[in-house]
């Protein structure tokens, strides 16, 4: 069968996008096939695969898989990309509401390749010694604030991801360097099991952790990743962070077909 897809990237976090509104091309349980599509040598190549499916309540449903073929938790950059994908297909207007594994999200097309999505509220933040935070922004994240980013993100991230506390369920690991007007974030992603150029839920976690560490009133954080610039805005209501918006570029790279 010839499968039509689009390739998207959001600050270097890249995804295979498939429209499954009228026909089910990809079985959610076919881990081998999904991993093949994401394979950079034998398949298309991507950090993840995203299916656009119908929703009974909202404009559409987002189903996200990591590069290892397993269905995963929320992906922020992927969420921004699927909003652009759905908009380009005429599924929604410039403002939309869509369904993901962690609930409803809102999305906005801000320009030709700029998209903002509202993330889930964040609660239950664990503050550990040495400027370390553990929180869930739709996916679980470990955030470490440092003076300098590690030389090898894959090695340093894997040490934490496969440590005794996290090896069973896995966790995404973010290393954060604070600059004068922004922060730099490097992320090791579970499921990819490597450093990615950017992670939307990761920079959201990093922005909140930096805010808590600095204890200032700046609730708009600019983030530099290796794949580009993102921004995160939010409101704090007691122990809850709400009205969280992740904003940045979401770009179609190419259309393609592959025999599966």
C-alpha positions in Angstrom: 0.0 0.0 0.0 1.3 3.5 -0.9 1.0 5.7 2.2 0.9 9.5 1.7 2.4 11.6 4.5 3.8 15.0 5.3 7.1 15.7 7.2 7.0 18.5 9.7 9.5 20.1 12.1 9.2 22.4 15.0 12.6 23.9 16.1 14.3 20.8 14.8 11.9 18.3 16.5 10.7 16.4 13.4 7.6 14.3 12.8 5.9 12.1 10.2 2.3 13.4 9.9 -0.5 11.1 8.6 -4.1 12.1 8.0 -6.3 9.2 9.4 -9.6 10.9 9.5 -11.3 8.7 6.8 -9.1 5.6 6.6 -7.0 3.8 9.2 -3.6 3.3 7.5 -1.6 2.8 10.7 -2.6 0.4 13.5 -1.8 2.0 16.9 -0.5 -1.4 18.1 1.9 -2.0 15.2 5.0 -0.9 17.0 7.3 -2.4 14.3 5.7 -0.5 11.4 5.7 2.8 13.3 9.4 2.4 14.3 10.2 1.7 10.7 8.6 4.9 9.5 10.6 6.9 12.1 13.9 5.1 11.3 16.4 7.5 9.8 18.2 4.8 7.7 15.5 2.5 6.5 12.3 4.6 6.8 11.4 8.2 6.5 13.1 9.4 9.6 11.7 11.3 12.5 11.6 11.9 16.3 8.0 10.7 16.2 4.9 9.8 14.2 1.6 11.7 14.6 -1.8 10.6 13.4 -4.6 13.1 12.7 -7.8 11.3 13.6 -11.4 12.4 14.1 -12.7 13.5 17.5 -16.3 13.3 18.7 -16.0 16.5 20.6 -13.2 18.7 19.2 -11.9 19.6 15.7 -9.5 16.6 15.6 -7.6 14.1 17.7 -3.8 13.9 18.0 -2.2 10.4 18.5 1.5 10.6 19.1 4.2 7.8 18.9 7.8 8.0 19.9 10.5 6.9 17.4 10.6 3.5 19.1 7.0 2.8 17.9 5.3 3.1 21.3 2.4 5.4 21.8 3.5 8.2 24.2 2.4 11.1 26.3 1.9 14.6 25.1 4.4 16.2 22.7 4.4 20.0 22.7 6.3 20.6 19.4 4.2 17.8 17.8 1.1 19.5 19.0 2.1 22.8 17.4 2.9 20.9 14.1 -0.4 19.0 14.0 -2.3 22.3 14.5 -0.5 23.6 11.4 -1.1 20.3 9.6 -4.8 20.3 10.4 -5.2 24.0 9.4 -3.4 23.4 6.1 -5.9 20.6 5.3 -8.9 22.7 6.2 -9.8 20.7 9.2 -9.8 23.8 11.4 -9.6 27.6 11.3 -6.8 29.7 12.7 -8.0 28.9 16.2 -8.8 25.3 17.2 -9.4 22.9 20.0 -8.1 19.4 19.7 -7.9 16.2 21.7 -4.7 14.5 22.9 -3.7 11.8 25.4 -3.6 14.3 28.3 -6.9 16.0 27.4 -8.0 19.1 25.4 -5.7 21.6 24.0 -6.3 24.9 22.2 -4.2 26.0 19.3 -3.6 29.2 17.3 -2.0 30.0 14.0 -0.1 33.2 14.5 1.5 33.5 11.1 2.8 31.5 8.2 4.8 29.1 10.2 4.2 30.3 13.8 1.9 28.3 16.1 0.9 28.5 19.7 -0.8 25.8 21.8 -2.2 25.8 25.3 -0.5 23.1 27.4 -2.1 21.2 30.3 -2.1 22.7 33.8 0.9 21.8 35.9 0.7 20.7 39.5 2.7 18.4 42.0 6.1 19.8 41.3 8.9 18.1 43.2 11.8 20.3 44.1 15.0 18.3 44.7 18.5 19.5 46.0 20.9 21.2 43.7 18.4 23.2 41.6 16.6 20.1 40.3 12.9 19.9 39.6 10.6 17.0 38.6 7.2 17.8 37.0 4.7 16.7 34.4 3.8 19.1 31.6 1.9 16.5 29.6 5.0 14.3 29.7 7.2 13.6 32.8 10.3 15.8 33.0 13.5 16.1 35.1 14.9 19.6 35.0 18.5 20.4 36.1 19.6 24.0 36.3 23.4 24.4 35.6 26.0 27.0 34.9 27.1 25.1 31.8 25.4 22.5 29.6 27.0 19.0 29.6 29.3 18.2 26.8 27.4 15.0 25.9 23.7 15.3 26.5 23.0 11.7 25.4 25.4 10.3 28.0 24.4 12.7 30.8 20.7 12.3 30.1 20.8 8.5 29.9 22.4 8.3 33.3 19.4 10.0 34.8 16.7 8.4 32.6 18.0 4.9 33.4 18.8 5.6 37.1 17.0 3.5 39.7 14.2 6.1 40.2 13.2 6.4 36.6 14.4 3.4 34.6 11.0 1.6 34.7 8.7 4.3 33.4 11.4 6.5 31.9 11.7 10.3 32.1 12.7 13.1 29.8 15.8 14.9 31.0 16.4 18.7 30.5 19.6 20.5 31.2 19.1 24.3 31.6 21.5 27.2 31.4 20.2 30.6 32.5 21.3 33.7 30.5 20.4 37.3 31.1 17.2 37.4 29.0 16.5 33.8 28.2 17.4 30.2 29.0 19.2 27.5 27.0 17.7 24.0 27.1 19.1 20.7 25.9 16.9 17.6 26.2 17.3 13.9 26.3 14.0 12.3 25.3 12.8 8.9 26.4 11.5 6.8 23.5 14.0 8.5 21.2 16.7 7.5 23.7 18.9 10.4 22.5 19.2 14.1 22.5 16.7 15.9 20.3 17.1 19.4 19.0 14.1 20.6 20.9 11.3 19.3 23.1 8.1 21.3 23.7 7.0 19.8 27.0 10.6 19.9 28.0 11.0 23.7 27.5 7.7 24.2 29.2 9.0 22.3 32.2 12.3 24.3 32.1 10.5 27.6 31.9 8.4 26.8 35.0 11.5 25.4 36.9 13.5 28.5 36.1 10.6 30.7 37.3 10.4 28.9 40.6 14.2 29.0 41.0 14.4 32.8 40.4 11.3 33.7 42.3 10.6 36.7 40.1 7.5 37.9 38.3 8.6 37.1 34.8 6.0 34.7 33.5 7.1 34.9 29.9 10.2 32.9 29.3 12.2 32.9 26.0 14.0 29.6 25.4 16.9 28.8 23.0 17.1 25.2 21.9 19.6 23.7 19.5 16.8 23.7 16.9 15.6 27.3 17.4 13.7 29.7 19.6 10.6 29.1 21.6 8.6 31.0 24.3 6.5 29.9 27.2 4.0 32.0 29.0 1.9 31.0 32.1 0.0 32.1 35.2 0.6 30.9 38.7 -2.4 30.2 40.9 -1.1 28.9 44.3 0.6 25.6 43.6 -0.9 25.3 40.1 0.5 26.7 36.8 -2.3 27.3 34.3 -3.0 29.1 31.0 0.3 27.8 29.7 1.1 28.6 26.1 4.0 27.2 24.1 4.8 29.3 21.0 7.2 28.9 18.1 7.7 27.8 14.5 6.0 24.8 13.0 7.1 24.1 9.4 6.1 21.6 6.7 9.3 20.2 5.3 7.9 18.1 2.4 5.1 15.9 1.1 6.0 12.2 0.5 4.8 8.7 -0.3 6.1 5.4 1.0 5.2 1.8 0.3 4.2 0.0 3.5 
